[in-house]
Amino acid sequence: MTNSGLQRFIKVRTISSLIISVLLISVLLGGGSAASEKEFIIGVEAVSYYPLYDFSAHDISKPSFTKELLSTFFELHHYPYQFVALPIKRFDKWYVEESIDFKFPDNFRWRNDKTNKLNITFSTSVVQLMAGSYVLKSKQHSSRNQIKKLGTILGFVPTLWFDKLENNQLEVIEETSPLSVIKHLVYGNVDATNIDPNVIRYNLKRLNKEGQVVLNKNIKHEVFAYHLSSIKYPKVIKEFDSFLQTNQDFVKRLKIKYGIDEHFTN
């Protein structure tokens, strides 16, 4: 082999080695094609809870705050993904039974396992909401003991009413849709509901009953948050946190677009 031929051979081998090294480093760091090959499964609740989210086992294509926010994040990072609508009744079992990669919404307060044995990683707050008891405006000063029937979504956990439930002092009326719950409240079939005020406001507008339901401030109420969670992919959760931090204006515009109000007066 001539000197010039040898030099060309060494140059080609060097370039090939560099390409292979870059690909190996990318795979070892969990980036590049290794991440994009995985299709992430995002577990969501099979219920129309618009404007926050609107999924069903038969139709996950409807627009909502959740769908647009999460789709934007996963597409921005070129992560293949799909939403899978799952029964709320089994919410606490999704990671074990459904083998999902992410769950939304999630919150540590909803878990039966308070020791977090599953080692779930939660994102920072995505949206702030008010957990409370919403009643007809004419009953906004009623006491907690006057609430005998609570309307809620089938599978939702009334965390602020555990004591009454354990003592059989509260009857829970469950429905599969927020609209049905609001109808119960408006027509006096239940005394209060614990569903989100943004969802209440949207459904009151559908019924032409705007402004008729308010938060009962005499009964315990508290601000909580929706989070994205994962067991297997804490790195992606960190990326999502960074996405929320660097795209605050986008998230704010999204909340305005879907009519989500985070301003509360306690």
HUGIHU-V626234 format. One record per backbone hydrogen bond with DSSP energy under -0.5 kcal/mol. CO is the residue of the C=O (numbers start at 1). NH is the residue of the N-H. If there is no record, write none. Layout:
co=<CO:CO>
nh=<NH:NH>
This chain:
co=<2:3:4:5:6:7:8:9:10:11:12:13:14:15:16:17:18:19:20:21:22:23:24:25:26:27:31:31:32:32:33:35:38:40:40:41:41:41:42:43:44:45:47:47:48:49:49:51:52:53:59:64:65:66:67:68:69:70:71:72:73:74:75:78:80:82:84:86:87:88:90:90:91:93:94:94:94:102:103:106:107:108:112:113:116:120:121:127:129:129:130:131:132:133:133:134:135:136:137:139:140:143:144:146:148:149:149:150:151:152:153:156:157:158:159:161:162:163:164:164:165:171:171:172:173:175:177:178:179:180:181:182:183:184:184:185:192:193:196:197:198:199:200:201:202:203:204:205:209:212:214:215:216:222:224:226:226:227:228:229:230:233:234:235:236:237:238:239:240:241:242:243:245:247:248:249:250:251:252:253:254:255:256:259:260:262:264>
nh=<6:7:8:9:10:11:12:13:14:15:16:17:18:19:20:21:22:23:24:25:26:27:28:29:31:30:34:35:35:36:37:38:40:42:82:43:101:102:84:104:86:47:49:55:178:52:53:65:66:49:56:68:69:70:71:72:73:74:75:76:77:79:78:80:40:42:44:46:90:91:93:94:94:97:98:99:100:43:229:227:110:111:114:116:119:122:230:226:131:224:132:222:134:135:216:193:214:139:140:142:218:146:147:148:171:191:192:173:194:175:156:158:159:161:162:165:166:167:169:170:168:150:173:174:152:154:181:182:183:184:185:186:187:189:190:188:151:134:200:201:202:203:204:205:206:207:209:208:212:137:135:217:219:131:129:126:127:106:123:103:121:237:238:239:240:241:242:243:244:245:246:247:248:251:252:253:254:255:256:257:258:260:259:261:262:264:266>
